[in-house]
Amino acid sequence: MIRDLRRLAGATHDLIVVGGGLHGACIAWDASLRGLRVALIERDDFGAATSGNSLRIVHGGLRYLARGDLRRMRESIRERSTLLRIAPTLVQPLPVLVPTSGMGTHGRVAMAAALRLNDAFSHDRNQGLDPAHRLADGRLVPLDECRSLFPAFPSAGATGGALWHDARLTHPEGLTLALLRSAAQQGALVANHCAMDRILTAGGAIEGVAATDRLQGGRVEIRGRAVVVAAGPWTPALCGAEPSGGSYAFALNLELGRRLAEVAVGVRALTGAADDPVIGGRRFLFLNPQGRTTLLGTWYAPAEGRSETELVALGGAALLEEVRAACPALDLDGADVVGYQWGWLPLKAGREPGRPTALADRPRVMDHGEAGGIRRMFSVEGVKFTTARRVAEQVTDRVVAALGRPPERCRTAEILLDAGEALDAGLEASVRRAIREEMAARLPDVLRRLEPRLREDQGTTLETVARLAAVELGWTEHRKEVEIQALTRVAGSPGFAPEPAA
């Protein structure tokens, strides 16, 4: 992939995608496979916001079983299998363990029935998967095995555990890049650090977008016959709606500097509805092992006028206290925190049935040409990593119809993604590839692409990566130091520890 804004501006595209997160990347890949001339721009770096800050669990929809929503359960199961099939180096099986207790819905009899139903509804989950990516049946686990898998397993009232298999993302940003790389191989033109300023229209229909080059400065106009805005929490504002902080929840995960379990573990928080207004109390906390570290999440809160820095500090302390209360044997404190991840997720906010302050359950796809709006302009706000490919298929169907093209079958569930280089390449070669072939232009961009390597190689220093990037990008010593200092200390950097949480 080569960043070439002059080429972007010099062509007329069938579709312009605004937003280079997971949903935008899926749309660009799907549309390019269907023969559309596609352009994609991203204001920051690809997958740098919410798409890159997930708990890395691809949920198969077991939670929908309790609600009786079998349609969505089946959709999640299919999409989980699709990701395992098309991105086998980036999506892998993940055993998940939760405690069983009492005689009710969390008891062993009820959980055994739930696991059997889950296996029955996912009977085709391993279709087309190689043996290493097939998901085993769920099973009940005795208490001693639970403790061997997770030494701090909460023993108060626990009768054992229930174990099933979902999937894990080894590198969320890598999946977004794989989608974009695959789209580019089909002819799509993509550019990061290019921010859309406004929509261009003619006669009530889309004509393109005006954008700003955030690396070199200057303005660029990109012409296109249709536009999809898939920019996460920035989507409403880019589409001309009034920004509303009340329509999104802040979501925070912590990275802990120890591997705490051999499987992903879900435990109930003791927090009630008053302190957990988004979920309503008693939500599951998940610990997801990542090599030498563990991801812990998720804490949710409405913004209520607070800055991200304030929310990170508040949420980090609250989340740590919640897991300490749920699993006292962990004996965690602020010194265990080596990184923070956060993003913004849409709320129901009156646009779905149910409590307005609850997380949205369904993606929001809008055709802005309806009711007299701008024709051939669409927007999408996704709610779930697992089903992003399917949402992109539905959006692309609408775009194809609006362009008056004959329907063409979506093939994104069948074609293997280009996952890029293997981890056995040297550090210098990886930095060079990130800059020359993956559009890394800033130090955080480089670190984002090297994250799996940095997680495994704890001896690599930030200074080493910055020095290699400086040589490749022609930075002066002063510019290199500016890039290092610009890294947000509270957020941390992949593979490098921030200052301990207070």
C-alpha positions in Angstrom: 0.0 0.0 0.0 1.4 3.4 -1.0 0.0 6.7 0.3 -0.6 8.8 -2.8 -3.1 11.6 -2.3 -2.4 13.0 -5.8 -3.6 9.8 -7.3 -6.6 9.7 -5.0 -7.6 13.2 -6.1 -6.9 12.5 -9.8 -9.6 9.8 -10.2 -13.3 9.6 -9.9 -14.2 6.7 -7.6 -17.4 4.6 -7.4 -17.2 4.7 -3.6 -15.3 6.8 -1.0 -15.1 5.2 2.4 -14.5 7.7 5.3 -12.9 5.9 8.2 -10.1 3.3 8.3 -11.3 1.3 11.3 -12.6 -2.3 11.1 -15.9 -1.5 9.5 -14.5 0.9 6.9 -11.8 -1.6 6.0 -14.4 -4.4 5.6 -16.5 -2.2 3.3 -13.5 -1.2 1.2 -12.5 -4.8 0.8 -16.1 -6.0 -0.1 -16.7 -3.2 -2.5 -13.4 -3.7 -4.3 -14.0 -7.4 -4.7 -17.3 -6.5 -6.4 -15.5 -4.5 -8.9 -16.1 -1.0 -7.5 -13.4 1.7 -7.8 -12.8 2.4 -4.1 -11.0 5.1 -2.2 -10.6 5.1 1.6 -9.3 7.9 3.9 -8.6 7.8 7.6 -8.1 11.0 9.7 -5.5 9.3 12.0 -3.9 5.9 11.4 -5.7 2.7 10.3 -7.4 0.9 13.2 -6.0 3.4 15.7 -9.2 4.2 17.7 -11.8 1.8 19.0 -11.1 -0.9 16.4 -7.6 -1.4 17.8 -8.6 -1.1 21.5 -10.7 -4.2 22.0 -10.6 -7.0 24.6 -9.6 -9.2 21.6 -12.4 -11.8 22.1 -14.5 -12.8 19.1 -17.7 -13.8 20.8 -19.8 -16.5 19.2 -23.1 -15.3 20.7 -23.5 -17.6 23.8 -25.0 -14.6 25.6 -27.8 -14.4 23.0 -28.9 -17.9 24.0 -30.0 -16.5 27.4 -32.1 -13.9 25.7 -33.6 -16.3 23.2 -32.2 -14.4 20.3 -31.3 -17.4 18.2 -31.0 -15.4 14.9 -28.2 -13.2 16.3 -26.6 -16.2 18.0 -26.4 -18.0 14.7 -25.1 -14.9 12.9 -22.3 -14.5 15.5 -21.4 -18.2 15.3 -21.1 -17.9 11.5 -19.0 -14.8 11.6 -16.7 -16.2 14.2 -16.1 -19.2 12.0 -15.6 -16.9 9.0 -12.8 -14.9 10.8 -11.1 -18.1 11.8 -11.2 -19.3 8.2 -10.1 -16.1 6.3 -7.6 -14.8 8.9 -6.1 -17.9 10.6 -2.9 -16.2 11.7 -4.8 -13.3 13.2 -7.8 -15.1 14.7 -7.3 -18.3 16.8 -9.4 -20.5 19.1 -9.8 -19.2 22.7 -11.1 -21.4 25.6 -13.3 -19.3 28.0 -14.0 -20.3 31.6 -16.7 -19.0 33.9 -17.6 -20.2 37.5 -20.6 -22.3 38.2 -22.5 -21.7 41.5 -25.7 -22.5 43.2 -28.7 -24.2 41.8 -30.2 -21.5 39.5 -29.2 -20.2 36.0 -25.5 -20.3 37.0 -25.6 -23.8 38.5 -24.0 -26.8 36.9 -27.2 -28.3 35.6 -28.3 -25.1 33.9 -24.8 -24.4 32.5 -24.5 -28.0 31.2 -27.8 -27.5 29.3 -26.6 -24.1 28.0 -23.3 -25.7 26.7 -25.2 -28.5 25.0 -27.5 -26.1 23.3 -24.6 -23.9 22.3 -22.9 -26.9 20.7 -26.1 -27.9 18.9 -26.7 -24.4 17.5 -23.1 -24.2 16.4 -22.9 -27.7 14.9 -21.4 -26.3 11.7 -18.9 -24.0 13.4 -15.8 -26.0 12.2 -16.9 -26.3 8.6 -13.9 -25.4 6.3 -11.5 -24.9 9.3 -8.1 -26.6 9.5 -7.6 -28.8 12.6 -5.7 -26.1 14.5 -8.7 -23.7 14.3 -11.5 -26.1 15.1 -13.5 -25.3 18.3 -14.1 -28.2 20.7 -17.4 -28.8 22.5 -18.1 -27.1 25.7 -17.9 -29.0 29.0 -18.2 -28.6 32.8 -14.9 -28.3 34.6 -14.3 -29.5 38.2 -13.0 -27.0 40.8 -9.5 -28.3 40.9 -9.1 -28.0 37.1 -10.5 -24.5 37.3 -7.8 -23.6 39.8 -5.1 -25.1 37.6 -6.2 -23.0 34.7 -6.7 -19.9 36.8 -5.0 -20.0 40.2 -7.0 -17.1 41.5 -10.3 -18.7 40.5 -13.0 -17.3 42.8 -13.7 -20.1 45.3 -16.5 -18.5 47.4 -19.6 -20.4 46.5 -18.1 -21.8 43.3 -18.9 -25.4 42.4 -16.6 -25.6 39.4 -16.7 -24.0 36.0 -18.1 -24.1 32.5 -15.7 -24.1 29.6 -16.4 -23.3 25.9 -14.5 -22.0 23.0 -14.7 -18.6 21.3 -11.9 -17.0 19.3 -9.2 -14.4 20.0 -7.7 -11.7 17.9 -3.9 -11.9 18.1 -3.6 -8.4 16.6 -6.7 -6.3 16.0 -4.8 -3.6 14.1 -3.2 -6.3 12.0 -6.7 -7.6 11.0 -7.7 -4.0 9.9 -4.5 -3.7 7.9 -5.0 -7.2 6.3 -8.4 -6.0 5.1 -7.0 -2.8 3.7 -4.0 -4.6 2.1 -6.4 -7.1 0.5 -8.6 -4.2 -0.8 -5.5 -2.4 -2.2 -4.6 -5.6 -4.1 -8.0 -5.3 -5.8 -7.3 -1.7 -6.8 -8.6 0.3 -3.8 -6.7 3.5 -3.0 -6.2 4.1 0.7 -4.6 6.9 2.7 -4.2 7.4 6.5 -3.7 10.8 8.1 -6.2 12.4 5.7 -9.2 14.0 7.4 -12.5 14.6 5.7 -13.7 18.2 6.2 -17.0 18.2 4.3 -19.1 16.4 1.8 -19.2 17.7 -1.8 -22.6 17.6 -3.5 -24.2 18.5 -6.8 -27.9 18.5 -7.4 -28.7 16.9 -4.1 -26.3 13.9 -4.7 -22.8 13.0 -3.6 -20.0 14.3 -5.7 -17.1 13.6 -3.3 -15.4 14.8 -0.2 -13.0 17.7 0.7 -10.2 16.6 3.0 -7.0 17.8 4.7 -3.6 16.1 4.4 -2.6 15.9 8.1 1.0 15.0 7.3 2.0 17.5 4.6 -0.7 20.0 5.0 -2.9 21.3 2.2 -6.3 20.4 1.0 -7.5 17.8 -1.4 -10.8 17.1 -3.2 -11.6 13.4 -3.8 -14.4 12.8 -6.4 -16.8 9.9 -6.0 -20.3 8.7 -6.9 -21.1 7.4 -3.4 -19.8 7.9 0.1 -20.0 5.7 3.2 -19.0 7.3 6.5 -17.8 4.7 8.9 -15.9 6.9 11.4 -17.1 5.5 14.8 -18.1 8.3 17.2 -17.2 10.9 14.7 -19.8 9.6 12.2 -22.8 11.8 13.2 -20.8 15.0 13.1 -19.3 14.2 9.7 -22.8 13.5 8.4 -24.0 16.9 9.6 -25.7 15.9 12.8 -25.2 17.7 16.1 -22.5 16.0 18.2 -24.0 14.3 21.2 -21.8 13.0 24.0 -24.9 11.4 25.5 -25.1 8.9 22.6 -21.8 7.1 23.4 -20.3 5.3 26.3 -16.6 5.3 27.2 -15.2 1.8 27.3 -11.9 1.0 29.0 -9.6 -2.0 29.2 -6.4 -2.5 31.2 -3.3 -4.4 30.3 -1.7 -6.1 33.3 1.9 -7.0 33.3 1.4 -10.7 34.4 -0.1 -13.7 32.7 -2.9 -14.5 35.2 -4.6 -17.5 33.5 -4.1 -20.2 30.8 -7.6 -19.5 29.4 -9.9 -16.4 29.2 -11.9 -16.1 32.4 -15.2 -14.4 33.0 -16.2 -13.4 36.5 -19.1 -11.4 37.7 -18.4 -7.9 39.1 -20.0 -7.1 42.4 -20.8 -3.6 41.3 -24.5 -2.6 41.3 -26.5 -0.5 38.9 -25.7 2.8 40.6 -22.0 2.5 39.8 -22.5 0.7 36.5 -25.1 2.8 34.7 -24.3 1.5 31.2 -24.6 -2.3 31.9 -26.8 -2.1 34.9 -24.6 -3.9 37.4 -23.3 -7.4 37.9 -21.6 -7.5 34.5 -18.9 -10.0 33.5 -15.3 -9.0 33.8 -13.0 -10.9 31.4 -9.3 -11.6 31.8 -7.8 -12.5 28.4 -4.1 -13.8 28.5 -1.8 -12.3 25.9 1.6 -14.0 26.0 3.2 -12.5 29.1 0.4 -10.1 29.9 -3.3 -10.1 30.5 -6.1 -7.9 29.2 -8.8 -7.0 31.7 -12.1 -5.4 30.8 -14.4 -3.8 30.4 -15.4 -0.7 32.4 -18.1 1.5 30.8 -19.3 5.0 31.7 -21.2 7.9 30.1 -19.0 10.9 29.4 -21.0 13.4 31.5 -18.7 16.2 30.5 -15.5 14.5 31.6 -12.3 14.4 29.5 -10.8 11.1 28.3 -7.9 11.6 30.7 -10.3 11.9 33.6 -12.3 8.9 32.5 -9.1 6.8 32.1 -8.0 7.6 35.6 -11.4 7.0 37.1 -12.1 3.9 35.1 -8.7 2.4 35.7 -9.0 2.6 39.4 -12.6 1.4 39.4 -11.9 -1.6 37.1 -8.9 -2.7 39.2 -11.0 -2.5 42.3 -13.8 -4.5 40.7 -11.5 -7.4 39.7 -9.8 -7.3 43.2 -13.2 -7.7 44.8 -14.3 -10.5 42.4 -10.9 -12.4 42.6 -9.2 -11.4 45.9 -6.4 -14.0 45.4 -5.1 -11.9 42.4 -3.7 -9.3 44.8 -3.5 -6.7 42.1 -2.5 -3.1 42.5 -1.7 -0.1 40.3 1.8 -1.3 39.7 0.4 -4.2 37.7 -1.1 -1.9 35.1 1.2 -1.6 32.0 -1.2 -0.2 29.5 -4.6 1.3 28.9 -7.0 0.9 26.0 -10.2 2.9 25.4 -12.8 3.8 22.8 -16.4 5.0 22.4 -19.3 2.7 21.9 -22.9 3.8 20.8 -25.7 3.6 23.2 -29.4 2.8 22.5 -30.1 6.5 23.2 -33.8 6.1 22.1 -32.8 4.7 18.7 -33.4 1.1 19.9 -36.0 -0.4 22.3 -34.7 -0.6 25.9 -32.9 1.5 28.4 -31.4 4.6 26.6 -28.2 4.4 28.6 -27.5 0.8 27.7 -25.0 -0.2 24.9 -26.6 -0.4 21.5 -27.2 -4.0 20.3 -27.5 -3.4 16.6 -25.5 -1.5 14.0 -26.9 1.8 12.7 -26.9 1.9 8.9 -28.4 5.0 7.4 -29.2 5.9 3.8 -29.1 9.7 3.9 -30.8 9.9 0.6 -34.1 8.8 2.2 -36.6 11.5 3.2 -35.0 14.1 0.8 -31.4 13.9 2.1 -28.2 13.6 0.1 -28.5 10.8 -2.4 -25.8 8.0 -2.5 -24.6 9.0 1.0 -24.5 6.3 3.7 -23.2 6.0 7.2 -22.7 3.1 9.6 -21.9 2.8 13.3 -20.9 -0.7 14.2 -21.4 -2.2 17.7 -19.5 -5.5 17.5 -16.2 -6.6 16.2 -17.4 -10.1 15.4 -20.1 -9.1 12.9 -18.2 -6.3 11.1 -17.8 -8.3 7.9 -21.5 -9.1 7.7 -22.5 -5.4 8.4 -20.1 -4.4 5.6 -21.8 -6.8 3.3 -25.2 -5.2 4.0 -23.8 -1.7 3.5 -22.1 -2.6 0.2 -25.3 -4.2 -1.0 -27.0 -0.8 -0.5 -24.2 1.1 -2.3 -24.3 -1.3 -5.3 -28.0 -0.8 -5.6 -27.8 3.0 -5.3 -25.2 3.1 -8.1 -27.5 1.2 -10.3 -25.1 -1.7 -10.7 -26.3 -5.3 -11.1 -26.2 -7.2 -7.8 -23.1 -9.2 -7.3 -22.5 -11.9 -4.7 -20.4 -10.9 -1.7 -17.2 -13.1 -1.5 -15.6 -11.8 1.7 -16.5 -14.9 3.7 -14.6 -17.1 1.3 -11.3 -15.3 0.4 -8.2 -15.6 2.5 -6.9 -12.2 3.7 -3.3 -11.1 3.1 -2.0 -11.1 6.7 1.4 -9.6 5.8 4.8 -10.8 7.0 5.5 -13.5 9.5 6.9 -12.6 12.9 10.2 -14.2 12.2 11.4 -11.2 10.1 14.0 -9.1 11.8 13.1 -5.9 13.7 14.8 -3.6 11.1 13.0 -5.3 8.2 9.7 -5.0 10.1 10.1 -1.3 10.7 11.0 -0.8 7.0 8.0 -2.8 5.8 5.7 -0.8 8.2 6.9 2.4 6.7 7.3 1.5 3.0 4.4 -0.9 2.5 1.9 -0.1 5.3 1.9 3.7 5.5 3.4 4.1 9.0 4.3 7.8 9.1 4.5 8.4 12.9 6.1 6.5 15.7 2.7 5.3 17.1 1.9 4.0 13.6 5.1 1.9 13.6 4.5 0.6 17.1 1.0 -0.3 16.2 2.2 -2.5 13.3 5.0 -4.1 15.4 2.8 -4.8 18.5 2.9 -8.6 18.4 6.7 -8.6 18.0 7.1 -6.1 20.8 4.8 -8.1 23.1 7.1 -11.2 22.6 10.4 -9.3 22.6 10.5 -7.5 25.9 14.1 -6.5 25.3 13.3 -4.1 22.5 13.4 -0.5 23.6 11.3 2.4 22.4 14.5 4.3 21.6 15.6 1.4 19.3 12.3 1.5 17.3 12.4 5.3 17.1 16.0 5.2 15.8 15.1 2.7 13.1 12.0 4.7 12.1 14.1 7.9 12.1 16.5 6.5 9.6 13.8 5.3 7.3 11.7 8.5 7.5 14.6 10.9 7.5 13.9 12.4 10.9 16.3 14.7 12.6 17.4 13.9 16.1 15.0 16.6 17.4 12.1 15.2 15.4 12.8 11.7 16.8 12.7 13.0 20.4 9.4 14.9 19.6 7.9 11.7 18.3 8.9 9.8 21.5 7.6 12.6 23.8 4.3 12.8 21.9 3.4 9.2 22.8 0.6 9.5 25.4 1.9 8.3 28.7 -1.5 7.4 30.1 -2.3 5.3 27.1 1.1 3.5 27.1 2.6 2.1 24.0 2.5 -1.5 22.7 5.3 -3.4 24.5 6.3 -0.5 26.7 5.2 0.2 30.2 3.6 3.6 31.1 3.9 5.2 34.5 2.0 3.1 37.1 -1.6 4.0 37.7 -2.3 5.9 40.8 
